[in-house]
């Protein structure tokens, strides 16, 4: 499979007891696929995978694959604090029909050698390709393009999710032949220009049509149009980042008609004052979020 396109890092709907809300998740998937996205990335940071149990993560992955028509790409994030858990999740994703797995590095003060061994175990356990998740803000041990290329050379690793603003580094890695998904929503247009095969991101949940439009314009070589759409996206991002980001995204989805609950503790939700101010700023910006009223 040639991995490419617009892949929302999909939110995981959670009830008041922090259990998975499958019906809301199915509604969100239907909304995203109706907008034309190319697949979903489940149980990543946006999907709060690291805060869920292994069994619940399996349930989320199974729901995603079951509700994703061919040829949509379901990429399951299997990164975990324990290598054993990551390996178990990778084997499970392989069995249920995921297109690929992905993994953040183990979070903590690990050496590059330890991180490489972690990825080697996951890659060997998985029957589907592995995408490394490069995110230098949370894993300082991966310091150079050479180290990234070393990880990409592990058998069964096909590329990475690249969450950084260093597009020169992205370009150097892309020229090696590795698949790259741009991970910074704010610079998707620039990432595509520098050779990214697509994008994976948080705000794709909220305005998927805009990201699909941007990608389409980039494929056509309409970079002026792509930048105009990027600017429209970035206005939404700038507003949301004035508030706690993940709770803000869940609140925007609630306004759009899909109640994904609150975030998993210890993350808290928006206060009533924050909620009202978020809505005021989005309305002022002209973003239409309300679900259409049924005519039945």
C-alpha positions in Angstrom: 0.0 0.0 0.0 1.1 3.5 -0.8 0.4 5.5 2.4 -0.8 9.0 1.6 -3.5 11.6 2.0 -5.4 13.2 4.8 -5.5 11.1 8.0 -7.2 12.6 11.1 -5.6 11.8 14.4 -9.1 10.9 15.5 -10.5 11.8 18.9 -11.7 8.9 21.2 -15.1 9.6 22.6 -15.2 8.8 26.4 -18.1 8.7 28.8 -18.1 10.0 32.4 -16.6 6.8 33.6 -13.8 7.0 31.0 -15.2 4.2 29.0 -15.2 4.1 25.2 -18.3 5.5 23.5 -18.5 3.4 20.4 -21.6 4.9 18.9 -20.2 8.5 19.1 -17.0 7.2 17.5 -18.9 5.6 14.7 -20.7 8.9 14.1 -17.4 10.7 14.0 -15.9 8.3 11.5 -19.0 8.7 9.3 -18.6 12.5 9.5 -14.9 12.3 8.6 -15.3 9.8 5.7 -18.1 11.9 4.4 -15.7 14.8 4.2 -13.4 12.8 2.0 -10.5 11.9 4.4 -8.3 9.0 3.4 -8.2 7.1 6.7 -7.8 7.6 10.4 -5.0 7.4 13.0 -6.4 6.0 16.2 -5.3 6.0 19.9 -2.5 8.5 19.3 -2.0 11.6 21.5 -5.2 13.2 20.2 -7.0 9.9 20.8 -5.6 9.7 24.4 -4.3 6.2 23.7 -1.6 6.3 26.4 -4.2 7.0 29.0 -6.4 4.0 28.1 -6.1 0.4 29.0 -4.7 -2.1 26.5 -8.2 -3.7 26.2 -9.9 -0.5 25.6 -7.4 0.5 22.9 -8.1 -2.8 21.2 -11.8 -2.0 21.2 -11.2 1.4 19.6 -9.0 -0.1 16.9 -11.6 -2.8 16.2 -14.3 -0.2 15.9 -12.2 1.9 13.5 -11.4 -1.0 11.2 -14.9 -2.3 11.2 -16.3 1.1 10.2 -13.7 2.0 7.6 -14.5 1.1 4.0 -11.8 0.0 1.6 -9.5 1.5 0.6 -9.4 3.8 3.7 -6.3 3.5 5.8 -6.6 2.7 9.5 -3.3 3.4 11.2 -3.3 2.2 14.8 -1.0 3.9 17.3 0.4 1.2 19.5 3.0 3.1 21.4 3.0 2.4 25.2 5.1 2.8 28.3 5.8 -0.9 28.3 7.3 -2.5 25.2 5.3 -5.7 26.0 2.0 -3.7 25.7 3.2 -2.1 22.4 4.0 -5.5 21.0 0.6 -6.9 22.0 -1.2 -4.0 20.4 0.8 -4.3 17.2 0.0 -7.9 16.9 -3.7 -7.2 17.6 -3.8 -4.4 14.9 -2.2 -6.8 12.4 -5.0 -9.3 13.0 -7.9 -7.0 12.7 -7.0 -5.5 9.3 -5.2 -2.3 10.1 -3.2 -0.9 7.2 -0.3 0.0 9.5 0.8 0.6 13.1 2.6 3.6 14.5 4.3 4.3 17.8 5.6 7.2 19.8 9.0 6.6 21.4 8.8 5.4 25.0 8.2 8.5 27.1 11.0 9.1 29.6 14.7 9.5 29.8 15.7 6.7 27.5 18.8 6.5 25.3 18.6 6.3 21.5 19.8 2.7 21.7 16.9 1.8 24.0 14.4 3.6 21.7 15.8 1.8 18.6 15.4 -1.6 20.4 11.8 -0.7 21.3 11.0 0.0 17.6 12.8 -3.1 16.5 10.6 -5.3 18.8 7.4 -3.6 17.6 8.4 -3.9 13.9 9.3 -7.6 14.3 6.0 -8.3 16.0 3.8 -6.6 13.5 2.5 -8.2 10.2 1.7 -4.7 8.9 4.1 -1.8 8.3 5.3 0.4 11.1 5.5 4.2 11.0 7.9 5.8 13.6 6.4 8.8 15.3 9.1 11.6 15.4 8.1 14.3 17.9 11.3 15.9 19.3 9.4 18.0 21.9 8.6 14.8 23.9 11.6 12.7 23.0 14.9 14.5 23.0 16.9 11.3 22.5 16.2 11.3 18.8 18.4 14.3 17.9 19.5 14.0 14.2 18.3 13.1 10.7 20.8 10.3 10.8 19.1 8.8 13.8 15.7 9.1 12.2 17.1 7.3 9.1 18.5 4.6 11.2 15.1 4.0 12.7 13.6 4.0 9.2 16.1 1.4 8.1 14.7 -1.1 10.6 13.0 -4.0 8.7 9.2 -3.4 8.4 9.5 0.4 9.1 8.2 2.3 6.1 8.4 5.9 7.3 7.2 8.2 10.0 4.9 10.8 11.3 7.0 13.9 11.4 5.8 16.4 14.0 8.3 19.2 13.9 8.7 22.5 12.1 12.1 21.7 10.7 11.1 21.1 7.1 14.6 21.0 5.8 15.1 17.9 8.0 11.8 16.5 6.7 13.0 17.0 3.1 16.3 15.2 3.7 14.5 12.2 5.2 11.9 12.2 2.4 14.7 12.1 -0.2 15.8 8.8 1.4 12.6 7.2 0.1 10.8 7.1 3.5 7.1 7.8 3.6 6.4 10.9 5.6 3.2 12.3 7.1 3.3 15.9 8.1 2.3 16.2 11.8 2.1 19.9 12.3 -1.4 21.0 11.3 -0.3 24.6 10.9 2.2 23.9 8.1 0.6 21.1 6.1 0.8 23.1 2.9 4.6 23.7 3.4 5.1 20.0 4.4 3.4 18.8 1.2 5.5 21.2 -0.9 8.6 19.7 0.8 7.5 16.2 -0.2 5.2 14.9 2.6 2.9 12.1 1.4 0.0 13.5 3.4 -0.8 14.7 6.9 -2.0 13.4 10.2 -3.4 15.8 12.7 -5.7 16.9 15.5 -7.7 19.7 13.9 -8.7 17.4 11.0 -11.4 16.3 13.4 -13.0 19.7 13.4 -12.6 21.0 9.8 -11.9 17.9 7.7 -13.2 19.5 4.6 -10.6 22.3 4.8 -7.8 19.8 5.1 -9.1 17.7 2.2 -9.4 20.9 0.1 -5.8 21.9 0.9 -4.5 18.4 0.0 -6.5 18.5 -3.3 -5.1 21.9 -4.2 -1.5 20.8 -3.4 -1.9 17.7 -5.7 -3.1 20.1 -8.5 -0.1 22.4 -7.9 -2.4 25.2 -6.8 -0.1 26.4 -4.0 -1.7 29.8 -3.8 -5.1 28.2 -3.2 -3.5 25.7 -0.7 -2.0 28.6 1.3 -5.4 30.4 1.4 -6.9 27.3 2.8 -4.0 26.9 5.2 -4.6 30.4 6.4 -8.3 29.6 7.0 -7.3 26.5 9.0 -4.7 28.4 11.0 -7.3 30.9 12.1 -9.2 28.1 13.8 -6.0 26.7 15.3 -5.0 30.1 16.7 -8.3 30.5 18.5 -8.3 26.9 19.8 -4.8 27.2 21.2 -5.8 30.1 23.4 -7.5 27.4 25.4 -6.6 23.8 26.5 -6.4 22.3 23.0 -7.8 18.8 23.4 -10.8 19.9 25.5 -11.4 22.7 23.0 -11.5 20.2 20.1 -14.0 17.9 22.0 -16.2 21.0 22.7 -16.1 22.0 19.0 -17.2 18.4 18.1 -20.0 18.6 20.6 -21.3 21.8 19.0 -21.1 20.1 15.6 -23.4 17.3 16.9 -21.0 14.6 18.0 -20.6 14.4 21.8 -17.2 12.9 22.5 -17.4 13.5 26.2 -14.6 15.0 28.2 -10.9 14.2 28.2 -9.4 11.4 30.4 -8.0 12.5 33.8 -5.8 14.1 34.8 -6.7 16.5 31.9 -9.7 18.6 32.8 -12.4 20.2 30.6 -13.0 23.8 29.8 -14.6 26.0 32.4 -18.0 27.6 31.6 -16.2 30.9 31.0 -13.7 29.3 28.7 -16.5 27.5 26.8 -18.4 30.7 26.3 -15.3 32.6 25.2 -14.3 29.9 22.7 -17.7 30.0 21.1 -17.6 33.8 21.0 -14.3 33.8 19.2 -15.2 31.0 16.7 -18.5 32.8 15.9 -16.6 36.0 15.4 -14.2 34.2 13.0 -17.2 32.9 11.1 -16.7 29.2 11.7 -20.0 27.3 11.3 -20.1 24.4 13.8 -23.7 23.7 14.6 -25.1 20.5 13.4 -28.0 20.9 10.9 -31.5 20.8 12.4 -33.4 17.7 11.2 -36.3 18.4 8.9 -38.1 15.2 9.8 
